[in-house]
Amino acid sequence: MKHKAFKDKVEKMGGVIKNACVITFPKTLQIKTKNEAIDIVDIMRYCNDLEDGPEYALSLDTPLEKLKTAIERGIA
């Protein structure tokens, strides 16, 4: 994934990139479709990919909690 695509996915999901490398998501984050679930996984993977640029810090509590809820509902 290119850096621009990464930033677009973060913004699409309601996330904010602070201090250039810290990503936060609102507590109101909702995952309603399979594509949104995949976007969250892509964001988490990109954050740890040192080859494509800087490593991002991502607070995982909200995205993982919402992803788990979506999977339990059978959406993702």
C-alpha positions in Angstrom: 0.0 0.0 0.0 1.2 3.5 -0.8 1.5 6.1 1.9 -1.3 8.2 0.3 -3.7 5.2 0.2 -2.8 4.6 3.9 -3.6 8.2 4.8 -6.9 8.1 2.8 -8.0 4.9 4.7 -7.2 6.4 8.1 -9.2 9.5 7.2 -12.1 7.4 5.7 -12.3 5.4 9.0 -12.4 8.7 11.0 -8.9 8.4 12.3 -6.5 11.3 12.9 -2.8 11.3 12.3 -1.2 13.4 15.1 2.4 14.5 15.5 3.2 13.0 12.1 3.2 9.4 13.3 0.5 8.8 16.0 -2.9 7.6 14.8 -6.0 7.8 16.9 -9.5 6.7 16.2 -12.7 8.0 17.9 -14.5 5.9 20.4 -17.5 6.1 18.0 -15.6 4.2 15.3 -18.0 1.7 13.6 -17.2 -1.1 11.3 -20.3 -2.0 9.3 -18.9 -3.8 6.2 -16.3 -6.3 5.3 -14.3 -3.7 3.4 -14.2 -1.5 6.5 -12.9 -4.4 8.5 -10.2 -5.1 5.9 -9.3 -1.3 5.9 -8.7 -1.5 9.7 -6.4 -4.5 9.2 -4.6 -2.8 6.4 -4.0 0.3 8.6 -2.6 -1.9 11.4 -0.3 -3.7 9.0 1.0 -0.6 7.4 1.7 1.0 10.8 4.3 -1.7 11.5 5.8 -1.8 8.0 9.2 -0.1 8.3 10.0 -0.6 4.6 7.4 1.8 3.2 8.3 4.7 5.5 8.1 5.7 9.1 6.6 3.4 11.7 3.3 4.7 13.1 2.0 4.4 16.6 -1.6 3.2 16.7 -3.7 2.9 19.8 -5.2 -0.5 19.1 -8.0 -0.6 21.8 -10.7 1.1 19.8 -10.1 -0.5 16.3 -9.6 -4.0 17.7 -12.7 -3.8 20.0 -14.8 -2.6 17.1 -13.4 -5.2 14.7 -14.1 -8.0 17.3 -17.7 -6.7 17.6 -18.1 -6.7 13.8 -16.8 -10.2 13.5 -19.1 -11.4 16.3 -22.1 -9.8 14.4 -21.0 -11.7 11.3 -20.4 -8.5 9.3 -16.6 -8.9 8.8 
